[in-house]
Amino acid sequence: MHIESSKFFKELEQAILSDNLVLPSLPDVALKIRDAVESENSSAEQIADAISQDSSLSVRLLKVVNSPLYRTRNPINDLQMAVARLGVRMVRDLIMSLAMKQMFQATSEGLDEKFRDAWNTSVNVASICQMMATAVAGVKKEEALLAGLIHNIGALPILQFAENNTELFNDAEALNSRIWDIQGKVGALILQNWNFSSNLIEVVSECHNFEYTGSDDSPLLYLVQVTLLQGGFVPDNKMPEDWSQVPAFSRLGMETEVDAINITENQQMIEDSKQSLLF
């Protein structure tokens, strides 16, 4: 990590510890649904009742389950039917993904454009991850979607903190460099605070570390890394020279020369995923 980025992280960390900078928090309904899914006694009706407490999430979930990504022969008209049809764990991951957009709401006009850019990156990465997941054993497409959406969650408090430094905030190159260097560490703090699973914490903390050789049980991380590389989300000065040396490809059994993103059929799947997140 560059010395300036390291100094910036220490200042940001101190701001968090002194409550001068508040980490993003998940909506109550998302937390309730996660807790309900983890409880063996929860029924589809109880989970549907929890979702119904947030009208915006309820509407968006029904639109998603009736979208081309999930559309079945008969339309799904109510939340309990959606939970029963999709299963509680799939609904949990979808709700978490749909709730994530609320994290990217700016608190000032100056942040608005940068937060929108971060959200658009999240949506693009998540949509490609969801498509890629169809070719990776052991990865559910809803998990891949959520992993893509949260991979850059650490950028939000960095942007918020940097807003107080006008020179840095208005220097796109310097600011993006800070974000690239430390968003993994900041993102890990956020997900630990949310009690997210270790594999998702690994995604945010290591997704920019293309030399990372974690366990063979890290397909979500490797999927995000391949997406970042093949999707063109890596700055030129951070791009590995030889993709064949990036462990993510071999761990997933993917060829570096195969461009799955631009296959016509896959492009439609990616676009459908984007639309499901933009409702």
C-alpha positions in Angstrom: 0.0 0.0 0.0 1.3 3.5 -0.9 2.4 5.5 2.1 -0.2 8.2 1.4 -2.9 5.6 1.3 -1.7 4.1 4.5 -1.8 7.5 6.2 -5.3 8.2 4.8 -6.6 4.8 6.1 -5.3 5.5 9.6 -7.0 8.9 9.7 -10.2 7.3 8.4 -10.0 4.5 10.9 -9.6 7.0 13.7 -12.6 8.9 12.5 -14.6 5.7 12.7 -13.4 4.9 16.1 -14.2 8.4 17.4 -17.7 8.3 15.8 -16.8 11.2 13.5 -17.5 8.9 10.6 -20.4 6.4 10.7 -20.2 3.2 8.7 -23.1 2.4 6.5 -25.8 0.3 8.1 -28.2 -2.3 6.6 -32.0 -1.6 6.6 -33.8 -3.2 9.6 -35.9 -5.3 7.3 -32.8 -6.8 5.7 -31.4 -7.8 9.1 -34.8 -9.2 10.2 -35.0 -11.4 7.1 -31.4 -12.6 7.5 -32.1 -13.5 11.1 -35.4 -15.2 10.1 -33.8 -17.3 7.4 -31.1 -18.5 9.9 -33.9 -19.6 12.2 -35.0 -23.2 11.5 -38.5 -22.3 12.8 -39.3 -19.5 10.3 -42.0 -20.2 7.8 -42.4 -18.6 4.3 -45.3 -16.7 5.8 -43.2 -15.2 8.6 -40.4 -14.2 6.1 -43.0 -12.7 3.8 -44.4 -10.7 6.7 -40.9 -9.3 7.5 -40.4 -8.3 3.9 -43.8 -6.6 3.8 -42.6 -4.1 6.4 -40.6 -2.3 3.7 -43.0 -1.5 0.8 -40.2 -0.4 -1.5 -38.3 -3.7 -1.1 -41.5 -5.7 -1.4 -42.4 -4.1 -4.7 -38.8 -4.5 -6.1 -38.7 -8.2 -5.0 -41.9 -9.0 -6.8 -40.7 -7.2 -9.9 -37.4 -9.2 -9.9 -39.0 -12.6 -9.4 -41.3 -11.8 -12.4 -38.4 -10.6 -14.5 -36.8 -12.6 -17.3 -34.2 -13.9 -14.8 -36.8 -15.8 -12.7 -40.0 -15.7 -14.7 -42.1 -18.9 -14.4 -45.2 -20.1 -16.2 -47.5 -18.3 -13.8 -46.9 -14.8 -12.4 -46.0 -14.5 -8.7 -48.4 -12.1 -7.2 -47.6 -12.0 -3.5 -44.6 -12.2 -1.2 -45.4 -15.5 0.4 -45.7 -17.1 -3.0 -42.3 -15.6 -4.0 -40.7 -17.0 -0.8 -42.2 -20.5 -1.3 -41.3 -20.6 -5.0 -37.7 -19.3 -4.8 -36.8 -20.6 -1.3 -35.8 -18.7 1.8 -32.1 -18.5 1.2 -32.5 -17.3 -2.4 -34.9 -14.6 -1.2 -32.5 -13.6 1.6 -29.7 -13.0 -0.9 -32.0 -11.1 -3.3 -33.3 -8.9 -0.5 -29.7 -8.2 0.6 -28.9 -7.2 -3.0 -32.0 -5.0 -3.4 -31.3 -3.3 -0.1 -27.8 -2.5 -1.1 -28.9 0.3 -3.3 -29.9 2.2 -0.2 -26.3 2.2 0.9 -25.4 4.3 -2.1 -27.6 7.3 -1.2 -25.5 10.4 -0.9 -25.9 12.8 2.0 -24.8 15.8 0.1 -24.8 17.1 -3.4 -21.0 16.8 -3.7 -21.1 13.1 -3.0 -24.1 12.3 -5.2 -22.2 11.9 -8.5 -19.4 9.9 -7.0 -21.9 7.6 -5.2 -23.8 7.1 -8.4 -20.6 6.1 -10.2 -19.8 3.6 -7.4 -23.3 2.2 -7.6 -23.1 1.8 -11.4 -19.8 0.0 -11.1 -21.4 -2.3 -8.5 -24.4 -3.1 -10.7 -22.2 -3.8 -13.7 -19.8 -6.1 -11.8 -22.7 -7.8 -10.1 -24.5 -8.5 -13.4 -21.5 -10.0 -14.9 -20.8 -12.1 -11.8 -24.3 -13.4 -11.9 -23.9 -14.5 -15.5 -20.4 -16.0 -14.8 -21.8 -18.0 -11.9 -23.8 -20.2 -14.4 -20.4 -21.7 -15.4 -19.0 -22.2 -11.9 -19.8 -25.2 -9.8 -20.8 -24.5 -6.2 -21.8 -20.8 -6.7 -25.4 -19.7 -6.7 -26.2 -16.8 -9.0 -27.8 -14.8 -6.1 -24.6 -15.2 -4.1 -22.6 -14.0 -7.1 -24.9 -11.1 -7.5 -24.5 -10.0 -3.9 -20.7 -10.5 -4.0 -20.5 -8.2 -7.0 -22.6 -5.6 -5.4 -20.6 -5.4 -2.2 -17.1 -5.8 -3.7 -16.6 -2.0 -3.6 -18.7 -1.1 -0.5 -15.6 0.2 1.2 -15.5 3.1 -1.3 -18.5 4.8 0.4 -16.9 5.9 3.7 -13.7 6.7 1.8 -15.6 9.1 -0.4 -17.5 10.5 2.5 -14.3 11.1 4.5 -12.5 12.5 1.5 -15.2 15.1 1.0 -13.6 17.1 3.8 -10.4 17.3 1.8 -11.3 19.5 -1.1 -8.0 19.0 -2.9 -8.2 15.2 -2.8 -11.9 15.1 -3.4 -11.5 17.1 -6.7 -8.4 15.1 -7.8 -10.0 12.1 -9.5 -6.7 10.2 -10.1 -5.5 10.6 -6.5 -8.9 9.8 -5.0 -9.3 6.7 -7.1 -5.9 5.6 -6.1 -6.8 5.9 -2.5 -10.0 4.0 -3.0 -8.3 1.2 -4.9 -5.6 0.8 -2.2 -7.7 0.8 0.9 -11.3 0.0 0.0 -10.7 -3.7 0.8 -9.7 -2.9 4.4 -12.6 -0.5 4.9 -15.1 -2.9 3.2 -14.0 -5.6 5.6 -14.7 -3.4 8.5 -18.3 -2.7 7.2 -19.1 -6.4 6.6 -17.7 -7.4 9.9 -20.0 -4.8 11.5 -22.9 -6.3 9.5 -21.9 -9.9 10.6 -21.6 -11.0 7.0 -20.1 -14.4 6.2 -16.3 -14.9 6.0 -16.4 -15.7 2.3 -18.1 -12.3 1.5 -15.6 -10.5 3.8 -12.9 -12.2 1.8 -14.4 -10.9 -1.4 -14.2 -7.2 -0.3 -10.8 -7.5 1.4 -9.0 -9.4 -1.4 -10.8 -8.7 -4.7 -8.0 -6.3 -5.8 -5.3 -8.7 -4.8 -4.8 -10.6 -8.0 -1.9 -12.7 -6.5 -4.1 -14.0 -3.7 -4.0 -17.7 -3.3 -6.7 -18.4 -0.7 -8.3 -21.8 -0.2 -10.0 -23.8 -2.9 -13.3 -22.7 -1.1 -13.0 -19.2 -2.4 -15.0 -19.3 -5.7 -16.9 -16.1 -5.0 -13.7 -14.1 -4.6 -12.2 -15.6 -7.7 -15.4 -15.0 -9.7 -15.3 -11.3 -8.7 -11.6 -11.1 -9.7 -12.2 -12.6 -13.1 -15.1 -10.3 -13.6 -13.1 -7.2 -12.7 -10.3 -8.2 -15.2 -12.4 -9.3 -18.1 -15.0 -6.6 -17.6 -12.4 -3.8 -17.8 -12.8 -2.6 -14.2 -9.1 -2.5 -13.4 -7.0 0.6 -14.0 -4.2 0.2 -16.5 -1.6 0.8 -13.8 -3.1 -2.0 -11.6 -3.6 -4.5 -14.4 -1.6 -7.8 -14.1 0.7 -8.1 -17.1 0.1 -11.9 -17.4 -3.4 -13.1 -16.7 -2.2 -16.7 -16.8 -0.4 -16.0 -13.6 -3.6 -14.8 -11.8 -4.7 -17.8 -9.6 -8.4 -16.9 -10.0 -8.6 -18.3 -13.6 -7.0 -21.6 -12.8 -9.0 -22.0 -9.6 -12.2 -21.6 -11.5 -11.1 -23.7 -14.5 -11.4 -20.7 -16.8 -9.3 -19.9 -19.9 -7.9 -16.3 -19.9 -8.4 -16.1 -23.6 -12.2 -16.9 -23.5 -14.3 -13.7 -23.4 -17.6 -15.0 -22.0 -18.9 -11.4 -21.4 -19.3 -10.5 -25.1 -21.2 -13.7 -26.1 -24.6 -12.5 -27.4 -26.6 -14.9 -25.1 -24.6 -13.9 -22.1 -25.0 -10.2 -22.9 -28.7 -10.6 -22.7 -28.4 -12.3 -19.3 -26.2 -9.4 -18.1 -28.7 -6.9 -19.3 -31.5 -8.7 -17.5 -29.5 -8.7 -14.3 -28.9 -4.9 -14.6 -32.5 -4.2 -15.1 -33.5 -6.3 -12.1 -31.2 -4.0 -10.0 -32.4 -0.8 -11.5 -36.0 -1.2 -10.6 
